[in-house]
Amino acid sequence: MTCQTLPLAHRCVLSLTGPDTLTLLERLVTSRTADWGEGEARYGALLTPQGKVISDFLALRTSDGVWMDTDRAEAAGLAKRFQMFRLRSEVDIMVRPDLEVWISTESAPTVPPDTVHAFPDPRHPDSPWRLIRPVTGDTASAADVAAYHRHRIRLGLPEQGSDFHAAEVFPADINMDRLGGLDLKKGCFVGQEVVSRMHRRGTIRKRTVILEGKTLEPGLDLVCAERQAGQITSASAPVALGRLRLDRTGPGAESLMAGPTTATLIGPEWLAGEQAALAAVP
């Protein structure tokens, strides 16, 4: 990336403020909120009752509530669902058109003086810091946007709008349990029964994987031993993310066909262990 800071036009800010904010979120979202300290960022999602992801988010605990960095296209729907569950809780829920999400591309983050909040992405230590700033009108170059996506893909970080859409995937499909966004030991949350049952029974067969290849493009089918095993969801040459059926690849699989080209599996690092464990299930 060529810029020290970069606006993410596809992300936006949703704020939940008021004395009942944490109590409301504790019974709704996948991440734990009961022991959430001010200044700490967490990854989580709101699910459908059937256990599928409506919207995921990076959330910061602030002095007055919780501020969420989430997909712009889904923010209004997410706010509406929180409103539905609010009942008599003292929580103000707002999509913030006056604010925007930026990232700092340096290991020691550059924080512009107008920054409202700055926090590390909790999903991966090498992911860029997130910044919440007043709307500036600045835009990112196509090259910088491509570099941002290339970096997140190499880290194995699926993103809503590119790798999945609302009510399309289960949390495990986008590795939320591996990225710290799913707490199965907390109290009930929407969709918990379905998600917990999948984990207890060891029926997680679909994962997001990191691939490398010369001409990988979103939408290409992933084929292993002449069986359709998944699909590429986002790409920024030479890397891509794909959603893959582990039960159709088997332990030791290192490469797949993606259209006319070969896609090499390069991660996540825990993938081989899960493939072997699934193969051992009767």
N, C-alpha and C positions, 0 to 999 in steps of 0.2 A: 504494500500500500504506500502511496506517495504522500498522503496527508497525515498530519498528526492527529486530527480529529475528523470524524466523518459522520454526516447525518444519515440516518436510516429511514428513508421515506415510507417504507412498508411497515414500520412500527409506530405505535403511538402510546400515549400515557392514559391510564385509567386510575383515578384516585378513589379510595374508600377511607373516609375520615369519620371520627366520632367514637364515643366510649365503648360501643358494642362491636367495633370492627373485628377484633380478633375472635370474639365469641361466635360471630356470624360465620367467618371463614373457617373456623375449626370444624364446624359441622357440614361444610359444603365441599371444600377443596382437598386435593390429594396430599398436600404437604401439611406438616404439623405447624400449628400457630400458637399453641398454648405457652411455649417457652421461647418465644421469638423476641430477641433483644433488639432494642433500637439501633439502627445502623447496619443490621444484618440482612443480607439478601438471600432469598430462597427461590427454588424452582418448583412450580406446581401447575395444576390444571383443574378446571371444572369439567366433570364428566356428565354424560347422560345417565339416567337410571339403568341403562343397559351396559354401562361401563365404558363407553366410547368417549374420546376426548372432544369436548366442545371447543375449548380454547386452552392453550397453555400460556404461561406467563413467567417472567422473571419479576419478583416482587421484593420491594424494599420496605422494611419496617421503619417508620418515621415517628417523630414525636406526636403526630396527630392521627396516625393511622397506618395505611399501607398504600404504596404507590406501585402500580403494575406497568411493566413494559410488555406490550402484547401486540399481536397482529392487528394492523389497522383495519383490515376488512372485517374482522370479527369482533372488534372492540364494542361496538354499539350493542350487538347481540349478547355479549358477555355481561355488559352493564345491565341490560334488561333482565337477564336471568338472575343476577344478584338482587335486583329490585324485587323480583317475584318472591324470593326467599326471605327478604328483609323483614316482612311483617311489621312488628312494632319496635324492632331494633333501632337504636339511635345510631344510624350510619348514613352518611351522605355519599352517594355514588355518582361519579361524574367522569365522562370522557373529556379530556382536557385539550381543546383545540388551540389553547394558548401555549402549549408545551410540545416539545418533540424529543425523540430519542436520538442520541449520538453515541458513537463509540470513540474511545481513545485507542489509537493503534500502537502505542508505545508500551513497553513493559513497565516503565514508571509513568503512570498516566498523566497526560497533559490535561489539566482541568481549566477551561476558560473561566474568567472571573464571573460571568453571568450564570454559571452552572447552579441549578437548584439542588440537585443531588448527584452524587457520583458513587458507584458501587461496583465491585467485581462480579462477574458472571459466575454464579455458584456451580455451574455444571462442569467447568474444566478450568484448571489453573492457568492454562495458556490462552484462554479466551479473552478478548479485549474487554476492558472496563466499559460499563454502560454509564452514560451521562444523560441527565434530564435537564434540558435547557429551554428558555423561552424561544418561540418561533423566530428564526433568523431570516428565512427566505433563501438560505444557501441550498445548493444542490450538489450531490456527489457526481463525479465523472463516472462514465461507464466502466472505465478501467479500475477505479477504486471499488466500485460495487462488485465487480467480478472478483477482485482480490479478496474482499470481505467474504464472499461466498466460498471461494477456494479455501480460505483459512478455516472457516467453520466446518466445511465438509471434511477436511483433513483431520479435524478434531472429533468428527463423528457426532455433530450437533444438528439434528433435524430441525427444520423451521416450518412453522405453519404457513400455508400459502404456496410453499415450494414442495415440501415433502409430504404434506398431508393437509386435509381440509376438515371442516367441522363434522363431527359425528361419523368419521370414516375409519378411525383406527382405535385400537385399545392402547393403553399406556405402554405396555411391553413392546408393541409394534414399533414404537419410536424410542425405545430404550429408557423410558422415564424412570424405571426402577433402578437402572444402572447409573443414571445421571443425577440421582438424589431428589427426584421429584415425586416419589411415591412412598408414603409412610403407612405400611399396613398394620402398624402397632398402635396407631392413634385411635381415637374414637371414630364413630361412623362418619362417613362422608358419602355424597351422592355417587352411586355406582360401585360402592365398596364390595358388596356381596359378590358381584360377578368377577371383579378383578381379584379378590382374595381367593376365590374358588379356582381360578386359573393357576395361581401360584401354588396353592396347596396340592393340586392334582398334577403339577408338573406338565401342564398342557401348553406351555409357551412354545409355539412352533415358528412364529414369525418375528423377525428382528430387522432392524435397520443396520446395514453393513456399509463399510467404506471400500470403495473399488478404485482401481487405477487402470487406465487404458487410453488409447490414442484418440478415439472418436466416440466417446461415451456421451449420450444425450438423454434428457428426460423422456420417459415413455418407452424406451427400448426394453423389450422383454429379456429377462435373464434366464438362460437355459443351461441345465446341468444334465448330462447324460441323456440328451434329447427330451428332457422333461422340462416344461415351463415351471420355473421355481421362484419367480419374482419379477420385479420391474425397477428400472432406474427412476428415481424420483427427482433428483436435482444433480446438476453437473457443472463444473467449472474446470476445464481442461488443465491437467490430465486426470483429475479425480472426480468421483461421483459418489452419491449415496443411493442405495437401493433397498427396497423392502424385500426380504428374502425368506422363503420357506426353508427352515433348517432341516426339516424332515425329508426334504427332497434333494439335499446336497450331500449329507453324510459326513462323518468325521474325515479330516484330511483333505477335503476339497479346497483347492487353492485358486482355481480359475473357472470362469463361466463364459458362455457365449452371450454377447449382447449385440443382437443384430449380426452384422458381418464381422464383428471384431471380438477380440478376447478381453474380458474384464478380469483383472486379478484381484482377489480378496486380500486387502491389506489391514483390515481391522473390523471392529474394535479388538483390543488385545485379549478380551475374555471370550471371543467368539468360538475358538477351537474347543474350549472346555464345555461350552453349552452344546455344541454339535455332538461331542462324544457322549455327554450325559443323556442327550435325547436319543441317541442311537442305542443306548443301553436299556432304555425303557421297553419292557415287553410289549 
